[in-house]
């Protein structure tokens, strides 16, 4: 049984590392591309960001709760009776909702930037509004994800 515990723990940690590392990297690349003011750079960056989200982050988001429940069960916890797990699930739901909204915005940014780049035009005002919305979604979600990692590590119990 101990082998399964290590497998579930490894997968769980790997998924959260992919989420946190991926989102942080994506957010920074989007910020750097935005600050460049270069339409083709923004278009190419947004294209790659969407691809990474779909290839890596979607899988990590799906695997995270599954591996968490398997891990909790394998170490003898009743997941729905542990305060810190319930808190984590609620926070995870908010993070995933923010991420899904940010992904939708990334699709729109990608399409707007691509169109502007192909027409050799500057980025439209709508792009700037979308980028601000993206930042409003991404940065708090990253902060909440850090709190989730802290809950995973410390597992605070209510006595």
Helices and strands as residue ranges (DSSP letters): H 2-36, H 39-52, I 53-57, H 58-74, G 79-81, H 83-118, H 125-154
